[in-house]
């Protein structure tokens, strides 16, 4: 199981340059997005999982209790069947959105903040600061992501806070590289020169002038990071390095039930569909945003 | 699009393919015929047998290993004095007989004559003495030492060349059972504990270890000098190493290995009726150890409430796939000769639980290792379904759970689940209940129980033992320092090509006995 860190596959800087310079106005972009079925469906899927993660407690689902026979196949009473302990797989898949959406979004947010800030600083100041940062990020990005992740887990542990931090550290370099590239494009434009001539402070130029102009790239990277983070956290749980039993985490469920794949496919397929739907939906959202930003 | 030029080429290809197919069938038939003839010759020799294990994780030293897989690797090429069959009855192996002295303070074991090690040297009393001196000596690092502590005083050659005398600190009527314990295979007197046995795998077992390939397999050939070689039909055994149970199951389904351990996964995946199955034999229990010194478990009513809140029959079904017997929180395996009487079997009784808790909210964490994950989850599931309990679980790797040091989780966490291999009832008292015992995870103490256990060991008549067993079981059940939901059995599902019956379980008490087994594969 591998995951691609957003931005690690050398972004097409030229296309980004073109993207930023020819971007449509904000309202127009949003209306374009709403006209795209794949965007709407993807957003609905993500919203469904967010609602599931927050609200499963409220509708009487019992993901941890024995509510049926062991390894019962899907029926009306248990639409996703039951697992080897008689737990309802539908309840567990719905509740499994919780762990997936606890680590992924917060980790992606942390990565976006760190990566965005460092990318802006590197692109704005260039010189030694830029060189040192980029070479350091190159080293991090050269490491195989899952092995790097396992090392970080060994160092920081598997608590939710630690996993959020780890996802942030893992994804920040890729985002920083892309934001740096976008910043370099913006640096050649007259509004930056004008701001400097007006004597604006560096912090203001960075966050009031440059940030709004690289924001579409940042949003795209944040969304891609979310998808990758969900995938990575599921991978960690699959390897036994994330959520622990009796958590309904999707990756953990796939690992625990894979031995029953021949006789109880539903114990593996539905959690896998959970991971896949969330990851694909987040990627499609990012793709749509990228396309309307051109 | 088929053109006039491509048609003949295609026809040629079809003809060529048909010829190849016909030739293949012919060759396969010849090969099958050859296999059949070699099969019949192999059948005459008993054929070969392949099984799967996880690779041992540490150096293979017969005297110090605690790893089942390492014991299996050693067990095929070595042998102990006595073993147990599937019903727990003692079977003579390298020993031909054994007898207690009239005062019960010594046992004389007579060795078989003309037994040889695989290096051709004779196995004698000095080898037996050296082996037990090493296992039970003061500086022993052997897990098997615990069986003999406070019981075995010394081992010495007997009055004749083929006898060995075990002198005891106190009478112990079940002493021969201790000789079936772990790490008790007889090694040459020259063997030094701590060495890598694989480099010079000498033993007096049914097979001779030919090759150990790390990460892959171990191959054995039949030991022609084995004392009962005529009943060892297999000419060779191979152990393949697999990363996990699923890989073993797939290997079994593909016919790559001839047996797979019965488990809930195997039960749900295979149609067991299409295969053969070995006789289930009791091999372990998974105990829930409650620290009686820590609140809220220092209250015996809380401990009893936990014991009454769990559904043992459901545990047998879901955790052991039916391959276990419901237990009653005392440690007398069902195949042991003396069975306590008069202790009512605990059933799930939620009204009684409510009464015992008296409105109290009981909150604790069950700490255990990955192997016990399913039992921990089921116990948590059952307890959390009962008002008054709030139970969480913490699953550790084996290395974390059994970590070295004074604060090791398996002996310090308030509630733990640990599995124990089958032992004698009094051994469990010495190891798990005795005041200050090294493995007393419950921190339990009851001098009366210890006194009764010692009296039990000294008892000579069955009636005397029965009375004492009833009292011991009552104390263990009432005080509930260890909850024993079930006694588990182990068995193997075999390919139909495997003929014969395994006389005992494939573990150290069973002595890894392949006599009478053949394979027509």
Interface residues (C-beta under 8 A of the other chain):
Chain A: X64 X65 X66 X70 X71 X84 X85 X86 X87 X240 X244 X245 X246 X258 X259 X260 X262 X263 X264
Chain B: X245 X246 X249 X264 X265 X268 X269 X314 X317 X318 X370 X373 X374 X376 X377 X378 X380 X381 X382 X384 X385 X393 X394 X395
